[in-house]
Amino acid sequence: MQIIGRYVAKTWLRFFMLCQGSFLAVYLILDFMEKFSRFSKAGASAAAILQFFIFKLPEMFGQTMPFAVLMATLLSLGMLSRSNELTAMRSCGLSIPKIVTPVLILGLICSCLLLLNAELVVPGSFQKMEQIDKIVINKKALNTFFRLNNIWFRSDNLILQAKLFEPATFTLKGITVWDLSADMQPVRRMDAEKAVYSQTGWELSNVQTRTFTGRSGVTKTDKMPLPLRLKVDDLRILDNNADNFSFRKLRQYAISLEQGGYAAGRYRTMMHAKVALPFAAFVMVILGIPFALKTGRTSGVTRGIAIGVAIGFAYFIINAAIQSYGRSGILPPFIAAWGANVIFILGGIWLSMTIKQQ
């Protein structure tokens, strides 16, 4: 069994490396052709363009690996079936589950690699890629990464409004802070020229405080600490590219929104999807095995590729549709993130059971 397991694993790995390299190359060429004219108009140097695509490789890797896993499963098992090697293995007393166990293990390893890539590598590489694109190539200011005006934030009994944020100096300007009681009645109002963020938190400058309880009145203070659970990263614009942030970052952002009184279903769904989506590789293996065994002896490489493309697109379309319900609040975030995985795993198990009956 160990010899046959190593043989099946090596066969699968050869096809996987071929498919993964091919998909990365195609992705890289198409993306380069799409962005080349924009980079040329911006006067980008060859070094900047090279750095941009180097930092984009982890994102490309994460997007192409599930397809590569699916194609490797279809082609490797299909080849073993067409050459009657699977029949020979079964005649030696090996069952289908034992034969495909190495493929399942490799698919699970790929999912773990994707999870590590999405959580540890992609967030940092994506941030550097964005900086190269916006600052180095397109000569935009650092401000493009942040919300700059009309900022509202709630933290416990405090509600903050700021007219302007300067990311270069970590400074909020035009500050109004309302301090509320437990029954949401205003206790005091603080108007400040600015608030500067440091390691110890936010500090107000040139503060004018109006008290509404007890002996009401107005006091002025040069400096005042503000116990606000607002971090500079919370002011980053996440709407367009939040999918490339880590699970931890999305969780912090969702909690921050909820503490501020806003709905965070969109980001909760993205947060759970950061764990669910890497397991698409394992789902592709479970789906690919029954298709490869059912059609392997009668279909060629072209048909195997067509089946792989159809399965892959079906998965990602259904996954995107279900997640959209989670982001809009129709479905709970956890169910929306894992729904497609559960559906396709059950479908793969059912197809596998029909093979056993043959």
N, C-alpha and C positions, 0 to 999 in steps of 0.2 A: 504493500500500500504506500509506503514512503517513497519508493521509486516512482510509482505511477503518479503520486501527488506532486512530486518535484517536476515530473515531465509535463503534467497539465499546467502547473504554475509557470514553468519556463515558456511554454507555448503561449499562455495568456500574456505574460510580460512582454514577449516579443511584439505581439500585436498592439499591446497598450503603448509601448514606447513609440512604435511607428505611428499610431493614430494620434497620440498626444503631440508628437513633434509636428505632424502634418497640420493639425488644427491650430497649433500656435503659429506656425509659419503663415498659414492662410489669414488668420486673424491679424497678425502683425502687418502683412502686406496690405490688406484691405484698409486697416486703420491708418496706415501711413499714407496711402493714396487719398484717403478722405481728408486728412489734416494737412497734407503737404502744401496745398495752395494757401491755406490760412496762415501757416507758419512762414511761407515765403513772403506773403504780403506784409507780415509783421517784421520781416528782416531777421528772423531767427538764425542763429549760428548752427553749424552742424553739431557742435558739442552740446548745445542746449537741446536740440531735437533728439540726439542720442540719449541724453540723460532722461528726457521725458519718457521715451519708450522703455528704457531700462526700469524705471520706477513703475511703469504700467504693467510689466511682466507678471507680478503676483496677481493682479486683478484678472489678466488674461488667463493665467493658469487656473484660477478658481472657476472661471466661466466655461472653460473648455474641457476640464477633466471629467465631469460626468458624461459628456458625449464620448470621450475617449474610452472610458470604462465600459460604456454600453457597446461601442463598436468592437472593442477587444473581446468582450464576452461573446457577441454574435459570431465574429469571425473565427475565434479560436475553437469554440465548441462546434461551430459549423464545419470547420475543416476536419476536426477529429471525427465527426459524424460521417462526413462524405468519404473519408478514407477507411471507414469501418473500424477505426481504432476504438471507438466507444463500444461497438458491438463486441470486440475482442475483450475489452475490459469487463463488460457485463458477463461474458461467457466464463470468465475466471471467478465469478461469484461476487463481483463488486456491484453495489447498487448505485443508482444515479446520485442520491444524496452524498455518498462517499466520494464519488468521482468529482463532483462539483464543489466539494468542501474547500479545496484550495482557492478556487475562484471567489467563493463567498468571503473567505478570510482576506484575500487581497482587496476585494471591494470595500470591506470594512476598514482596512488600513488606509486606503485612499480617502475614505470619508474622514478619518481622524486627521490625516494630513491636510485636507481641505479646511477642517475646523481650526487647526493651528494656524494655517495660512490666513484665514479670515479674521482671526482674533489677534494674532501677534504681528503679522507682516503687512497685510493690506492697509490697515489704518495709517501706519507711518509712511508707507510708500505712496499711498494716495495723496496724503497731505503734501509730500515733497513734489509729487507730480503736479498738483494744483498750483503750488508756488512757482514752479518752473513755467507752467503754462501762462498764469496770470501776471506774475511779476517779472520774470526774466524774459519771456518771449513777447508777451503783449504789453509789457511796460505799465501794468496797472498798479494802483496803490494797494497797500495792505488792507485798506478799508473794505475791499470787495469781499472779504471773508466774514464780515460782521454786520449785525443790525446796527444802524447808525443813529436812528432817531425814533422818537415816540416810543420809548421803552417802558413797559409796565412789568412789575414783578411783585408777587406776594410771598412773604416769608413769615409764618406764624401770625402774629398780630400786626405786622407791618405791611403796608402797601407802598411801593416805590413807583414814582414816575420820573423819568429822565428825558430831557429833550434831545440830548446828543451823547454819543459815545465816541471817544477817541482811542482806537486800539493801540496806537503807538505808545501812548503814555498810560494806558489802563485807567482812563479818566471818564467818569460820567459828569455831564454838565447840565445845569438847569434842573436841580433836584427838588422834588417835593415828596416828603415821606409822611404818611398818615399812620399814627399809632392808635389802634382800635382796642376797645375793651372786649371782654368775653361775649357780650351781646351785640358786638359789631357797632358800638357807638364810638365816635371819635374822642380820644382822650387828649391828644396833642397833634399839632402839625409842625413839621420841620421843613423849612425852606433853606436850601444851601446853594452856594455858587457852584460847587463841584464835590465829587466823591472820588477818591483815589484808592485803587486796590493795591494791597501789599500782602506779604505773607501772613500778617496778623489780621487781615480782613479789610473792610471798607472804612475809610475815615472821611467824614464830612468837613468841609472848610467854609468859613464865613456863614455860620448857621444862625438862623432866626427861628426861635421856637415859640409857638403859641400854645398855651395850655387852656383847656376847656373845662376842667374840673377843679373844684376847690377854689383857691385863689387864682383866678384866671389872669393872664397877663402875657407879656412878650419879653423874652430874654434873648440876648445875643451871645454867641460863643465862637471863638476862632476855630477850634478843632473839637470834633466829637466823634468817637467811634460809633459805627453803625452795625449792630448785630444782624446782618443780613446774610442768609444762605444763598448768595448769588456769586458764582465764579465767572471769571472772564470767558472761559470756554462755553458757559451757558449762553453767551451772547453770539456765538458763532451761528452762521446761517447753515442749518442742516437740511432744509427742505429738499434741495435738489439732489444731494449726494449722500443722504444719511445712510444708505445701504452699505456704504464703504467704511462706516465707523464701527468700532468694536462693540461687543455685547455690553461691556461695562460702561462705555460712554453713552450708549443709547439708554441704558437703564438709569444712569444719573440724570440724563436729560429728561426722561419721562417723569422721574420723581420730582425734578425741579418744576416741570410744567404743572404737575398735579398739586404741588404745594402752592403754586401760584394761582390755583383755581381754574386751570385750563384742562381740557380733555387731552389725554395722551395715548389714546387707542392706536393711532398711527404709529407712534414710536414703540409702543409695547409690541405691536405686531412685527415691526422690523427687528426688535430685540430678540424675540423668540425665533424669528426666521434666520438669525445669525447662527443658531444651533441647528435648526431643522434643514436648511438648504445644503450644508455640506454632506448630509446623509443621502442626498440625491444620488451620489455615486453608488452607495450600497443598494438603493432602490433600483438603479439601472441594472445592477447585476441580477437581482431577483427577477426583474422583468425580462432580461436578456436570455437567461438560461432556458426557460420553456420555449421561447421563440426560436432559439438556436437549435434545440433538440427536435422541435416539430418540423422545421423547414430545412434543417442542415443538409439532409441527404438529397433533397430535390431542388434546392435553390443554389444559385451562384453567388459570387461576391457582390455583384450589382444589386441583387435582390436583398441581400443581407444589409448592405449599406442603406438601401431605401427603407427597410424596416426599422433600422436604427434611427434614421433621421425622423421618421414618423413617430416613433415612440418618444424620442427626446423632445420634439416639439409639442406633442400632446401633453407630456408631463409639465413642461414649463408654462404652457398656455393655461392649463387647469390650475397650476400652482399660483400663477399671477392673478387669475380670476378669483380664487378663494381668498388670497391675501388682500385683494381689494375690498372684500366684504369686511375683513378685519380692520383695515385702515379706516374705513368709513363708519365703524362701530356696529355693523350689523351682526358680526360674529365675534365671539371672544378672541382676543389676540392669540392665545395658545392654540386654539382649535384652527384658526385661520392659517397659522404658520405650519402646523403639522398635518393639516387635512389632506393635502395632495400625497404626502408620503404614505399615510395610512391607506388611502384609496388604492394607490398603485402597488403597495406591498400586498394587500389583500388580493388584488387582481393577479399579481405574479404567483401567489400561493395557489390560487384557484387554477390557473393554467398549469402549474406544476402537478397538481392533483389529477388533472385530466391526462397528463402524460403517463402517470403511474398506472392509470386504468387501461392503457393501451397494451 
